[in-house]
Amino acid sequence: MAPLTRITAAVVGVIVNLAAFFAWHVLWPQGPGGPFDWGAALIGLAAAIALFRFKAGVIPVVLASGLAGLLAQLAGSWLSTRFAAATVFSCMHVD
């Protein structure tokens, strides 16, 4: 086996290992006992479809995925504060 083939196999192995490591920590941010992050999975699936099916460029897909994650995080934060305030005010209702 040629030395370049072995080096290529080692590099591919490291890349696959890193991809699995990051996927695990993104999809289960609180560890294996924690909840699955469906939002991150949906963004990842959309990115994969954009890359492989529609042949979109890597940089636009990475930027769009980052923006989608940021907007999802901000929307979730905004919604949680709105529902928390509504819950507090509904508990303060006096007959």
C-alpha positions as CSV (number, residue, x, y, z in Angstrom):
1,M,0.0,0.0,0.0
2,A,1.4,3.4,-1.0
3,P,2.2,5.8,1.8
4,L,-0.1,8.5,0.4
5,T,-3.0,6.1,0.6
6,R,-2.4,5.4,4.2
7,I,-2.1,9.1,5.0
8,T,-5.3,9.8,3.1
9,A,-7.1,7.0,5.1
10,A,-5.8,8.5,8.4
11,V,-7.0,12.0,7.5
12,V,-10.5,10.7,6.4
13,G,-10.7,8.8,9.7
14,V,-9.9,11.9,11.7
15,I,-12.5,13.9,9.8
16,V,-15.2,11.3,10.3
17,N,-14.3,11.1,14.0
18,L,-14.6,14.8,14.4
19,A,-17.9,14.9,12.5
20,A,-19.3,12.2,14.8
21,F,-18.0,14.0,17.9
22,F,-19.6,17.3,16.9
23,A,-22.9,15.7,15.8
24,W,-23.2,14.0,19.1
25,H,-22.6,17.2,21.1
26,V,-24.9,19.3,18.9
27,L,-27.8,16.8,18.8
28,W,-27.6,15.9,22.5
29,P,-26.3,19.1,24.1
30,Q,-27.0,17.8,27.7
31,G,-25.5,14.4,27.2
32,P,-27.0,11.0,26.3
33,G,-29.6,11.3,29.1
34,G,-30.7,14.7,27.9
35,P,-33.3,15.6,25.2
36,F,-32.6,15.4,21.5
37,D,-32.3,18.8,19.8
38,W,-34.8,18.5,16.9
39,G,-34.1,22.1,15.7
40,A,-30.4,21.3,15.2
41,A,-31.3,18.1,13.4
42,L,-33.7,19.9,11.1
43,I,-31.1,22.6,10.3
44,G,-28.5,19.9,9.6
45,L,-30.9,18.0,7.3
46,A,-31.8,21.2,5.4
47,A,-28.1,21.9,5.0
48,A,-27.4,18.4,3.7
49,I,-30.2,18.7,1.2
50,A,-28.9,22.1,0.1
51,L,-25.4,20.8,-0.4
52,F,-26.1,17.4,-2.0
53,R,-29.4,17.8,-3.8
54,F,-29.2,21.5,-4.9
55,K,-25.4,21.7,-5.1
56,A,-25.3,24.9,-3.1
57,G,-21.9,26.3,-2.1
58,V,-20.5,25.4,1.3
59,I,-20.0,29.0,2.5
60,P,-23.6,30.1,1.8
61,V,-25.0,27.0,3.5
62,V,-22.9,27.5,6.6
63,L,-23.9,31.1,6.8
64,A,-27.6,30.3,6.3
65,S,-27.4,27.5,8.9
66,G,-25.8,29.8,11.4
67,L,-28.4,32.4,10.8
68,A,-31.2,29.8,11.1
69,G,-29.8,28.6,14.4
70,L,-29.5,32.2,15.7
71,L,-33.0,33.0,14.7
72,A,-34.3,29.8,16.3
73,Q,-32.5,30.6,19.5
74,L,-33.8,34.2,19.6
75,A,-37.3,33.1,18.8
76,G,-37.2,30.4,21.5
77,S,-35.9,32.9,24.0
78,W,-38.5,35.5,23.0
79,L,-41.4,33.0,23.2
80,S,-40.3,31.6,26.6
81,T,-40.2,35.1,28.1
82,R,-43.7,35.9,26.6
83,F,-45.2,32.6,28.0
84,A,-43.5,33.0,31.3
85,A,-45.0,36.6,31.7
86,A,-48.4,35.3,30.6
87,T,-48.3,32.6,33.2
88,V,-47.3,35.0,36.0
89,F,-50.0,37.4,35.1
90,S,-52.7,34.7,34.9
91,C,-51.7,33.5,38.4
92,M,-52.2,37.0,39.7
93,H,-55.8,37.1,38.5
94,V,-58.1,38.2,41.3
95,D,-61.9,37.5,41.2
